[in-house]
Every structure is written in structure tokens, then in C-alpha cells.
Amino acid sequence: MAISQNAVKEIIRDEPIYVKLRQLVNISEGAKNKKGGVMNREQVETALVPVAGMKVRDVEHGTHGRVMFEGERMTLRPGRGSTYEVADPYKDDLLNFAGVNGQLAKTITPATLGRVMTECMARKEKYGLILQDDHVVGITPYRERHPVDTERVLNTIERTIPSADFQRVLVLPQHIVSLETVGVEERPVQRGDLVKAGTRVVFSPIGTTLPVVQSYVLRLACTNGAVTNDIVHNFGYGEGDNLWQWFRQSILKAVRSIDLIIQRWQNLLREEISPADRAVVIATLIRQAGLRGEEAAAVQAQALELPPANAYEAMNLITWASSHIVRDPARVVRAQRVAAEYDAATTHRRICPVCRRER
């Protein structure tokens, strides 16, 4: 029996929200060696297992496509071919992608919901199923993708950075990987404050984002990692471009940007923050970085214990939070971005409330 258009309109949202793929592993701090922050190759590979075993199958939802519900079991058959079971944590993702109201979906029978979902998915025509062990663990709009081989990324980093130390792996929404790595060379920002140069590499084993290489620095005294905007290279898959040559060249440029970073940080050391301005600077950085609840309280407590006397110390409050306090990977990246913008000469004044006031 065909379901009426009115029934479909009642259940479909006015503005369907495309699925925001659920982060698979909350490993902001977890994907670090607990003994010292450095991960070996085996630990990195273990942390990447949830995404490394995925694949995307682009499908067309044909006239024989069906979405079916049997008790708690949800299956999807895009056409005449294979039928896939939707893994329990990702059923809501499929509802969201189709534009079906999850709360209202709970009030109708499984048979009716199946017919509604079938019609809604048919309207999408084409889409990508993210599969793991032949189960649907995500869904994404149909488009051209460029998967990046995880093992080859690790090999390229190790061959480009002598004695590379992997610092942290973040698995972000949309099955994106952020990998922080440093080399062995140490440089001083000031007496007793040594840093190591490195890189942050962003990629997706299933091609949901374009690869990015960014400069990265690790402070040894506090093991705060800081992403900077000195080097931000994006790969565009142009004709004749070689991905792995681009990776090597970009990683080298990121590592070699350390002198520029240290010089700018030394300038931040000279940018004093008066006691009268300290509270507003800290509050602004906390708000911009999206810190909340216990995270914000931890930064405020740290600032009370060690009041930042200059912009460099203020920046390090946020890098401390992104390295040791914030747990959610996507929010770690937000805090890293704000610290990088506060650090950069071109964007510092936009964030710094003292600089804005003195314009």
C-alpha cells in the first residue's frame, strides 16, 4: 500500500539535517601513551582500526530499493542487490539523512516507518553507504571521493621525519583522522622552555575530506601541543599532482617552520598583559575556544595558580586545555584553532581583547 503524501510531509522535517557522522572513538587523551605522551607505530595503528576498516559504497536507490524494520533490526536494500543491516548506533543517522523526524518515527508502526523511509531515500536518488563488516555505520551524500591509505601516510611521516614521535591520534566526525607528530630537534623559546617541531596531518581513509598538512609544535616542559598557521597546505587532486610527494614536501615545510614560530612566540612573550586585563583575556579565550563547565573551570584555576603575564602564557592556557583537558576530538580541534589564531600575527588582534581596545 502506498503511503500518502500528507503522511510523508507530516514526518519529514521542513529542513532535513544531513547526517553528522558520529565520532567513532573519543580518544583526545586516550590515544596517547599513558607513560609519556609518545605513541609507537602499533599504538597508532590500533587507534586507527575503527576507520581503517571502513569503505564507502556509492549506490543509486532504485525502484526496488527498500528500508525495512523487523523488531529492533533495521535493514537497507538500495536496489535489487545486497541488503545491509544498519548498526544500532547509526539508525538515527539514517533517519536524519532521510529527513525523518526521529521522535515521531517512534509513534508509528515499523511497517509504516519502513514505507516512509523507503520513499524518503528514493528522493535522495544517490548516496554513499559507509560500511564496516558489511554493516552500515554511516551515510554520506553522493560525491567523488579520494580515499587515503592509512599505512602509507604513517610510512611517509616516518620516512620524512627522522625518529618521528607520534603524539596523538584524533578520530573526528565524518571519519576524519588528525595525527600529531614531532621530530627529535629541540629549540628554546626562552631559557628552560624547549620545543620540538612537527606536523599535524589530517586525512580520511574513506575520502570524506581532502588531506591537510599543518605546522605543529610540542612544548617539552608541559607537553602542550600547539597547531600553528605558519604552514597550512591543502591537497586539491589536480591533474598530474602526486599525493605522496605533496605529503613529503608539506611535512618538511611544516617542520622547518620552527624558527618562524619561535620568533613569533618570543614576540608574544614581550606582549605583556596587565593584572587589570588578565580576566577579560582569559574569559575571551575560554569563550572563543568553546570551553565549558569543568573545562573552563580548570583553565580558570590554572590561571589563578599561574597568572599569565604575557600573551605567550595566555596562549599556553588554551594549548594546555586542548592537550590535557578537552576530551571530545572535534572540540579539541576547535580549541587548537583558536590558539593558532591568537598566536598568528594576522589574526591575533581579532581575538585579543586588549589589542582590539588599543586600535
C-alpha positions as a Markdown table, in Angstrom:
| # | Residue | x | y | z |
|---|---|---|---|---|
| 1 | Met | 0.0 | 0.0 | 0.0 |
| 2 | Ala | 1.4 | 3.4 | -1.0 |
| 3 | Ile | 1.7 | 5.9 | 1.8 |
| 4 | Ser | 0.0 | 9.3 | 1.3 |
| 5 | Gln | 1.9 | 12.5 | 0.6 |
| 6 | Asn | 0.4 | 14.1 | 3.7 |
| 7 | Ala | 1.8 | 11.3 | 5.9 |
| 8 | Val | 5.2 | 11.8 | 4.3 |
| 9 | Lys | 5.0 | 15.6 | 4.9 |
| 10 | Glu | 4.0 | 15.1 | 8.5 |
| 11 | Ile | 7.1 | 13.0 | 9.3 |
| 12 | Ile | 9.7 | 14.7 | 7.1 |
| 13 | Arg | 11.3 | 17.7 | 8.6 |
| 14 | Asp | 10.9 | 21.1 | 6.8 |
| 15 | Glu | 14.6 | 21.4 | 6.7 |
| 16 | Pro | 16.2 | 18.0 | 6.7 |
| 17 | Ile | 19.6 | 17.8 | 8.5 |
| 18 | Tyr | 22.2 | 15.8 | 6.7 |
| 19 | Val | 23.8 | 13.2 | 8.9 |
| 20 | Lys | 26.7 | 14.5 | 11.0 |
| 21 | Leu | 28.6 | 11.2 | 11.3 |
| 22 | Arg | 29.1 | 10.2 | 14.8 |
| 23 | Gln | 32.7 | 10.2 | 16.1 |
| 24 | Leu | 33.8 | 6.6 | 16.4 |
| 25 | Val | 36.3 | 6.9 | 19.2 |
| 26 | Asn | 36.6 | 9.6 | 21.9 |
| 27 | Ile | 40.4 | 9.5 | 22.1 |
| 28 | Ser | 41.5 | 13.1 | 22.6 |
| 29 | Glu | 43.6 | 11.9 | 25.6 |
| 30 | Gly | 43.0 | 8.2 | 25.2 |
| 31 | Ala | 45.2 | 7.8 | 22.1 |
| 32 | Lys | 48.3 | 8.8 | 23.9 |
| 33 | Asn | 50.8 | 6.5 | 25.6 |
| 34 | Lys | 49.9 | 7.0 | 29.2 |
| 35 | Lys | 53.6 | 6.7 | 30.2 |
| 36 | Gly | 54.8 | 9.8 | 28.4 |
| 37 | Gly | 52.6 | 11.0 | 25.6 |
| 38 | Val | 54.5 | 9.3 | 22.8 |
| 39 | Met | 52.8 | 6.5 | 20.8 |
| 40 | Asn | 54.6 | 3.8 | 18.9 |
| 41 | Arg | 53.5 | 2.7 | 15.5 |
| 42 | Glu | 51.5 | -0.3 | 16.8 |
| 43 | Gln | 49.5 | 2.0 | 19.1 |
| 44 | Val | 48.7 | 4.4 | 16.3 |
| 45 | Glu | 47.5 | 1.6 | 14.1 |
| 46 | Thr | 45.4 | 0.3 | 16.9 |
| 47 | Ala | 43.8 | 3.7 | 17.4 |
| 48 | Leu | 43.0 | 3.9 | 13.7 |
| 49 | Val | 41.4 | 0.5 | 13.4 |
| 50 | Pro | 37.8 | 1.9 | 13.6 |
| 51 | Val | 38.3 | 4.0 | 10.5 |
| 52 | Ala | 40.9 | 1.9 | 8.7 |
| 53 | Gly | 38.5 | -0.9 | 8.2 |
| 54 | Met | 35.8 | 1.2 | 6.6 |
| 55 | Lys | 34.8 | 1.5 | 3.0 |
| 56 | Val | 32.2 | 3.6 | 1.1 |
| 57 | Arg | 29.9 | 2.2 | -1.4 |
| 58 | Asp | 28.1 | 4.7 | -3.6 |
| 59 | Val | 24.7 | 3.5 | -4.6 |
| 60 | Glu | 21.6 | 4.5 | -6.6 |
| 61 | His | 18.3 | 4.0 | -4.8 |
| 62 | Gly | 16.3 | 2.2 | -7.5 |
| 63 | Thr | 12.6 | 1.4 | -7.7 |
| 64 | His | 13.3 | -1.9 | -5.9 |
| 65 | Gly | 15.0 | -0.2 | -3.0 |
| 66 | Arg | 13.6 | -0.8 | 0.4 |
| 67 | Val | 14.1 | 0.2 | 4.1 |
| 68 | Met | 12.7 | -2.4 | 6.4 |
| 69 | Phe | 12.2 | -2.7 | 10.2 |
| 70 | Glu | 11.8 | -6.0 | 11.9 |
| 71 | Gly | 11.6 | -5.5 | 15.7 |
| 72 | Glu | 14.9 | -3.7 | 16.6 |
| 73 | Arg | 16.5 | -4.7 | 13.3 |
| 74 | Met | 16.8 | -2.1 | 10.5 |
| 75 | Thr | 17.9 | -3.1 | 7.0 |
| 76 | Leu | 18.5 | -1.2 | 3.8 |
| 77 | Arg | 18.4 | -2.5 | 0.3 |
| 78 | Pro | 19.3 | 0.2 | -2.2 |
| 79 | Gly | 18.1 | -1.8 | -5.3 |
| 80 | Arg | 18.0 | -5.3 | -6.5 |
| 81 | Gly | 21.4 | -6.2 | -5.0 |
| 82 | Ser | 22.7 | -6.6 | -1.4 |
| 83 | Thr | 20.8 | -5.9 | 1.7 |
| 84 | Tyr | 22.7 | -4.2 | 4.6 |
| 85 | Glu | 21.9 | -4.2 | 8.3 |
| 86 | Val | 22.2 | -0.8 | 9.9 |
| 87 | Ala | 24.3 | -1.0 | 13.1 |
| 88 | Asp | 22.4 | 0.1 | 16.2 |
| 89 | Pro | 24.3 | 3.3 | 17.0 |
| 90 | Tyr | 23.7 | 4.6 | 13.4 |
| 91 | Lys | 20.0 | 4.2 | 12.9 |
| 92 | Asp | 19.3 | 7.8 | 13.9 |
| 93 | Asp | 21.9 | 8.9 | 11.3 |
| 94 | Leu | 19.9 | 7.2 | 8.6 |
| 95 | Leu | 16.7 | 8.9 | 9.8 |
| 96 | Asn | 18.4 | 12.3 | 9.9 |
| 97 | Phe | 19.8 | 11.8 | 6.4 |
| 98 | Ala | 16.4 | 10.9 | 5.0 |
| 99 | Gly | 14.8 | 13.9 | 6.8 |
| 100 | Val | 12.5 | 11.8 | 9.0 |
| 101 | Asn | 11.6 | 13.1 | 12.5 |
| 102 | Gly | 13.1 | 10.6 | 15.0 |
| 103 | Gln | 10.6 | 11.3 | 17.8 |
| 104 | Leu | 7.6 | 11.0 | 15.5 |
| 105 | Ala | 9.1 | 7.8 | 13.9 |
| 106 | Lys | 8.8 | 6.1 | 17.3 |
| 107 | Thr | 5.0 | 6.6 | 17.3 |
| 108 | Ile | 4.2 | 4.8 | 14.0 |
| 109 | Thr | 4.4 | 1.1 | 13.2 |
| 110 | Pro | 7.6 | -0.4 | 11.8 |
| 111 | Ala | 5.8 | -1.2 | 8.5 |
| 112 | Thr | 4.7 | 2.4 | 8.1 |
| 113 | Leu | 8.1 | 3.7 | 9.1 |
| 114 | Gly | 9.7 | 1.4 | 6.5 |
| 115 | Arg | 7.5 | 2.8 | 3.7 |
| 116 | Val | 8.2 | 6.4 | 4.8 |
| 117 | Met | 11.9 | 5.7 | 4.9 |
| 118 | Thr | 11.8 | 3.9 | 1.5 |
| 119 | Glu | 10.1 | 6.9 | -0.1 |
| 120 | Cys | 12.4 | 9.4 | 1.5 |
| 121 | Met | 15.6 | 7.5 | 0.5 |
| 122 | Ala | 14.3 | 7.2 | -3.1 |
| 123 | Arg | 14.2 | 11.0 | -3.2 |
| 124 | Lys | 17.9 | 11.1 | -2.4 |
| 125 | Glu | 18.4 | 9.0 | -5.6 |
| 126 | Lys | 22.2 | 8.6 | -4.9 |
| 127 | Tyr | 24.2 | 8.3 | -1.7 |
| 128 | Gly | 27.2 | 6.7 | -0.1 |
| 129 | Leu | 26.9 | 3.9 | 2.4 |
| 130 | Ile | 29.8 | 3.8 | 4.9 |
| 131 | Leu | 30.3 | 0.1 | 5.6 |
| 132 | Gln | 32.2 | -1.9 | 8.2 |
| 133 | Asp | 32.0 | -5.7 | 8.3 |
| 134 | Asp | 29.0 | -5.4 | 5.8 |
| 135 | His | 27.1 | -3.2 | 8.3 |
| 136 | Val | 26.0 | 0.4 | 7.6 |
| 137 | Val | 27.9 | 2.6 | 10.1 |
| 138 | Gly | 27.2 | 5.9 | 8.4 |
| 139 | Ile | 25.8 | 7.5 | 5.3 |
| 140 | Thr | 27.0 | 10.4 | 3.2 |
| 141 | Pro | 25.9 | 12.4 | 0.2 |
| 142 | Tyr | 27.0 | 11.0 | -3.2 |
| 143 | Arg | 30.2 | 12.7 | -4.5 |
| 144 | Glu | 33.6 | 12.0 | -5.8 |
| 145 | Arg | 36.0 | 10.8 | -3.0 |
| 146 | His | 39.7 | 10.2 | -2.7 |
| 147 | Pro | 40.5 | 7.6 | 0.0 |
| 148 | Val | 43.9 | 8.0 | 1.6 |
| 149 | Asp | 45.8 | 4.8 | 2.6 |
| 150 | Thr | 46.5 | 4.9 | 6.4 |
| 151 | Glu | 49.6 | 2.7 | 6.3 |
| 152 | Arg | 51.1 | 4.8 | 3.6 |
| 153 | Val | 50.5 | 8.0 | 5.5 |
| 154 | Leu | 52.4 | 6.6 | 8.5 |
| 155 | Asn | 55.2 | 5.3 | 6.3 |
| 156 | Thr | 55.5 | 8.7 | 4.7 |
| 157 | Ile | 55.7 | 10.5 | 8.0 |
| 158 | Glu | 58.3 | 8.1 | 9.4 |
| 159 | Arg | 60.5 | 8.5 | 6.2 |
| 160 | Thr | 60.2 | 12.3 | 6.2 |
| 161 | Ile | 60.7 | 13.0 | 9.9 |
| 162 | Pro | 63.8 | 11.1 | 11.3 |
| 163 | Ser | 62.9 | 9.3 | 14.6 |
| 164 | Ala | 59.3 | 10.6 | 14.4 |
| 165 | Asp | 57.4 | 10.5 | 17.6 |
| 166 | Phe | 53.6 | 10.1 | 17.2 |
| 167 | Gln | 51.9 | 12.3 | 19.8 |
| 168 | Arg | 48.2 | 11.9 | 19.4 |
| 169 | Val | 45.5 | 10.5 | 17.2 |
| 170 | Leu | 42.1 | 12.1 | 17.0 |
| 171 | Val | 39.2 | 10.5 | 15.1 |
| 172 | Leu | 36.9 | 13.3 | 14.1 |
| 173 | Pro | 33.3 | 13.4 | 12.8 |
| 174 | Gln | 32.9 | 12.3 | 9.2 |
| 175 | His | 35.7 | 9.7 | 9.8 |
| 176 | Ile | 38.5 | 12.2 | 9.6 |
| 177 | Val | 41.8 | 11.5 | 11.2 |
| 178 | Ser | 44.1 | 14.1 | 12.8 |
| 179 | Leu | 47.6 | 12.8 | 13.6 |
| 180 | Glu | 50.2 | 14.9 | 15.5 |
| 181 | Thr | 53.9 | 14.0 | 15.1 |
| 182 | Val | 57.2 | 15.6 | 16.2 |
| 183 | Gly | 60.8 | 15.0 | 15.3 |
| 184 | Val | 63.9 | 15.0 | 17.6 |
| 185 | Glu | 65.3 | 18.5 | 17.1 |
| 186 | Glu | 64.8 | 20.8 | 20.1 |
| 187 | Arg | 64.8 | 24.6 | 20.1 |
| 188 | Pro | 64.4 | 27.1 | 23.0 |
| 189 | Val | 61.7 | 29.7 | 23.1 |
| 190 | Gln | 63.3 | 31.1 | 26.3 |
| 191 | Arg | 65.6 | 29.7 | 28.9 |
| 192 | Gly | 64.2 | 26.4 | 30.2 |
| 193 | Asp | 61.4 | 26.3 | 27.6 |
| 194 | Leu | 62.3 | 23.8 | 24.9 |
| 195 | Val | 60.0 | 22.9 | 22.0 |
| 196 | Lys | 60.1 | 20.3 | 19.2 |
| 197 | Ala | 58.9 | 20.9 | 15.7 |
| 198 | Gly | 56.4 | 18.7 | 14.0 |
| 199 | Thr | 53.3 | 18.4 | 11.9 |
| 200 | Arg | 49.6 | 17.8 | 12.1 |
| 201 | Val | 48.3 | 15.6 | 9.2 |
| 202 | Val | 44.6 | 15.5 | 8.5 |
| 203 | Phe | 43.1 | 12.9 | 6.2 |
| 204 | Ser | 40.3 | 10.4 | 5.7 |
| 205 | Pro | 40.8 | 6.7 | 4.9 |
| 206 | Ile | 37.4 | 6.8 | 3.1 |
| 207 | Gly | 37.9 | 10.1 | 1.4 |
| 208 | Thr | 35.4 | 12.3 | 3.3 |
| 209 | Thr | 37.9 | 15.2 | 3.3 |
| 210 | Leu | 40.9 | 16.5 | 1.4 |
| 211 | Pro | 44.3 | 15.9 | 3.0 |
| 212 | Val | 45.8 | 18.8 | 5.0 |
| 213 | Val | 49.3 | 19.2 | 6.5 |
| 214 | Gln | 49.8 | 21.9 | 9.1 |
| 215 | Ser | 52.7 | 23.1 | 11.3 |
| 216 | Tyr | 52.8 | 21.7 | 14.9 |
| 217 | Val | 55.0 | 22.3 | 17.9 |
| 218 | Leu | 55.3 | 20.4 | 21.2 |
| 219 | Arg | 56.4 | 22.2 | 24.4 |
| 220 | Leu | 58.5 | 19.8 | 26.4 |
| 221 | Ala | 58.1 | 21.3 | 29.8 |
| 222 | Cys | 54.3 | 20.9 | 29.9 |
| 223 | Thr | 53.7 | 18.5 | 26.9 |
| 224 | Asn | 51.3 | 21.1 | 25.4 |
| 225 | Gly | 50.9 | 20.6 | 21.7 |
| 226 | Ala | 50.2 | 23.6 | 19.5 |
| 227 | Val | 48.9 | 23.7 | 16.0 |
| 228 | Thr | 50.1 | 26.9 | 14.1 |
| 229 | Asn | 49.0 | 28.5 | 10.9 |
| 230 | Asp | 52.5 | 29.0 | 9.5 |
| 231 | Ile | 52.1 | 26.1 | 7.2 |
| 232 | Val | 48.6 | 25.0 | 6.1 |
| 233 | His | 48.8 | 23.0 | 2.9 |
| 234 | Asn | 45.6 | 21.5 | 1.3 |
| 235 | Phe | 45.8 | 18.9 | -1.4 |
| 236 | Gly | 43.4 | 19.5 | -4.3 |
| 237 | Tyr | 43.9 | 16.4 | -6.5 |
| 238 | Gly | 44.7 | 18.5 | -9.6 |
| 239 | Glu | 45.8 | 16.8 | -12.8 |
| 240 | Gly | 49.3 | 15.5 | -12.5 |
| 241 | Asp | 49.5 | 16.1 | -8.7 |
| 242 | Asn | 51.3 | 13.4 | -6.8 |
| 243 | Leu | 49.8 | 13.0 | -3.3 |
| 244 | Trp | 52.7 | 11.3 | -1.6 |
| 245 | Gln | 55.3 | 13.8 | -3.0 |
| 246 | Trp | 53.0 | 16.6 | -1.7 |
| 247 | Phe | 52.8 | 14.9 | 1.7 |
| 248 | Arg | 56.6 | 14.7 | 1.9 |
| 249 | Gln | 57.2 | 18.3 | 0.8 |
| 250 | Ser | 54.5 | 19.7 | 3.0 |
| 251 | Ile | 55.7 | 17.8 | 6.1 |
| 252 | Leu | 59.2 | 19.1 | 5.6 |
| 253 | Lys | 58.0 | 22.7 | 5.3 |
| 254 | Ala | 55.9 | 22.3 | 8.4 |
| 255 | Val | 58.9 | 21.0 | 10.4 |
| 256 | Arg | 61.2 | 23.7 | 9.0 |
| 257 | Ser | 58.8 | 26.5 | 10.0 |
| 258 | Ile | 60.0 | 26.2 | 13.6 |
| 259 | Asp | 62.3 | 29.3 | 13.5 |
| 260 | Leu | 59.3 | 31.5 | 12.4 |
| 261 | Ile | 57.2 | 30.0 | 15.1 |
| 262 | Ile | 59.8 | 30.6 | 17.9 |
| 263 | Gln | 60.4 | 34.2 | 16.7 |
| 264 | Arg | 56.7 | 34.9 | 16.9 |
| 265 | Trp | 56.3 | 33.3 | 20.3 |
| 266 | Gln | 59.2 | 35.4 | 21.5 |
| 267 | Asn | 57.2 | 38.4 | 20.4 |
| 268 | Leu | 54.2 | 37.2 | 22.3 |
| 269 | Leu | 56.4 | 37.0 | 25.4 |
| 270 | Arg | 57.0 | 40.7 | 25.1 |
| 271 | Glu | 53.3 | 41.4 | 24.8 |
| 272 | Glu | 52.5 | 42.0 | 28.5 |
| 273 | Ile | 49.1 | 41.5 | 30.0 |
| 274 | Ser | 48.3 | 43.8 | 32.9 |
| 275 | Pro | 46.6 | 42.4 | 36.0 |
| 276 | Ala | 43.6 | 44.6 | 35.1 |
| 277 | Asp | 43.3 | 43.0 | 31.7 |
| 278 | Arg | 44.0 | 39.4 | 32.7 |
| 279 | Ala | 40.4 | 38.4 | 33.5 |
| 280 | Val | 39.0 | 39.6 | 30.2 |
| 281 | Val | 41.8 | 38.0 | 28.2 |
| 282 | Ile | 41.2 | 34.6 | 29.8 |
| 283 | Ala | 37.4 | 34.9 | 29.6 |
| 284 | Thr | 37.7 | 35.8 | 25.9 |
| 285 | Leu | 40.0 | 32.8 | 25.1 |
| 286 | Ile | 37.8 | 30.4 | 27.0 |
| 287 | Arg | 34.7 | 31.6 | 25.1 |
| 288 | Gln | 36.4 | 31.5 | 21.7 |
| 289 | Ala | 37.8 | 28.1 | 22.3 |
| 290 | Gly | 34.3 | 26.8 | 23.3 |
| 291 | Leu | 35.5 | 25.6 | 26.7 |
| 292 | Arg | 32.6 | 25.0 | 29.1 |
| 293 | Gly | 31.8 | 23.5 | 32.5 |
| 294 | Glu | 34.7 | 21.7 | 34.1 |
| 295 | Glu | 37.0 | 22.6 | 31.2 |
| 296 | Ala | 36.5 | 26.3 | 31.7 |
| 297 | Ala | 36.9 | 25.9 | 35.4 |
| 298 | Ala | 40.1 | 24.0 | 35.0 |
| 299 | Val | 41.6 | 26.8 | 32.8 |
| 300 | Gln | 40.4 | 29.5 | 35.3 |
| 301 | Ala | 42.0 | 27.5 | 38.2 |
| 302 | Gln | 45.3 | 27.2 | 36.2 |
| 303 | Ala | 45.2 | 30.9 | 35.5 |
| 304 | Leu | 44.8 | 31.7 | 39.2 |
| 305 | Glu | 47.6 | 29.4 | 40.2 |
| 306 | Leu | 49.9 | 30.7 | 37.4 |
| 307 | Pro | 48.6 | 34.1 | 36.2 |
| 308 | Pro | 49.6 | 34.7 | 32.6 |
| 309 | Ala | 51.8 | 37.8 | 32.5 |
| 310 | Asn | 52.0 | 37.9 | 28.7 |
| 311 | Ala | 50.3 | 36.8 | 25.5 |
| 312 | Tyr | 52.5 | 33.7 | 25.2 |
| 313 | Glu | 51.4 | 32.4 | 28.6 |
| 314 | Ala | 47.8 | 33.2 | 27.8 |
| 315 | Met | 48.0 | 31.2 | 24.6 |
| 316 | Asn | 49.5 | 28.3 | 26.5 |
| 317 | Leu | 46.5 | 28.1 | 28.8 |
| 318 | Ile | 44.5 | 27.1 | 25.7 |
| 319 | Thr | 47.1 | 24.7 | 24.3 |
| 320 | Trp | 47.2 | 23.1 | 27.8 |
| 321 | Ala | 43.4 | 22.7 | 27.7 |
| 322 | Ser | 43.4 | 21.2 | 24.2 |
| 323 | Ser | 46.2 | 18.9 | 25.1 |
| 324 | His | 45.2 | 17.7 | 28.5 |
| 325 | Ile | 41.6 | 18.8 | 29.5 |
| 326 | Val | 39.2 | 18.7 | 26.5 |
| 327 | Arg | 38.2 | 15.1 | 25.6 |
| 328 | Asp | 35.9 | 15.4 | 22.6 |
| 329 | Pro | 38.1 | 15.3 | 19.4 |
| 330 | Ala | 36.0 | 17.9 | 17.5 |
| 331 | Arg | 36.2 | 20.3 | 20.4 |
| 332 | Val | 40.0 | 19.7 | 20.7 |
| 333 | Val | 40.4 | 20.9 | 17.2 |
| 334 | Arg | 38.3 | 24.0 | 17.9 |
| 335 | Ala | 40.5 | 24.9 | 20.8 |
| 336 | Gln | 43.6 | 24.3 | 18.7 |
| 337 | Arg | 42.3 | 26.6 | 16.0 |
| 338 | Val | 41.6 | 29.4 | 18.5 |
| 339 | Ala | 45.1 | 29.1 | 20.0 |
| 340 | Ala | 46.6 | 29.2 | 16.4 |
| 341 | Glu | 44.6 | 32.3 | 15.6 |
| 342 | Tyr | 45.6 | 34.0 | 18.8 |
| 343 | Asp | 49.2 | 33.1 | 18.0 |
| 344 | Ala | 49.2 | 34.2 | 14.4 |
| 345 | Ala | 50.2 | 37.8 | 13.6 |
| 346 | Thr | 47.4 | 38.2 | 11.0 |
| 347 | Thr | 44.6 | 37.1 | 13.3 |
| 348 | His | 45.9 | 37.9 | 16.8 |
| 349 | Arg | 44.2 | 41.3 | 17.1 |
| 350 | Arg | 40.9 | 39.8 | 16.1 |
| 351 | Ile | 40.8 | 37.6 | 19.2 |
| 352 | Cys | 42.9 | 39.6 | 21.7 |
| 353 | Pro | 40.5 | 42.0 | 23.6 |
| 354 | Val | 43.4 | 44.2 | 24.7 |
| 355 | Cys | 44.6 | 44.7 | 21.1 |
| 356 | Arg | 41.1 | 45.4 | 19.9 |
| 357 | Arg | 40.7 | 48.1 | 22.6 |
| 358 | Glu | 44.0 | 49.7 | 21.7 |
| 359 | Arg | 43.3 | 50.0 | 17.9 |
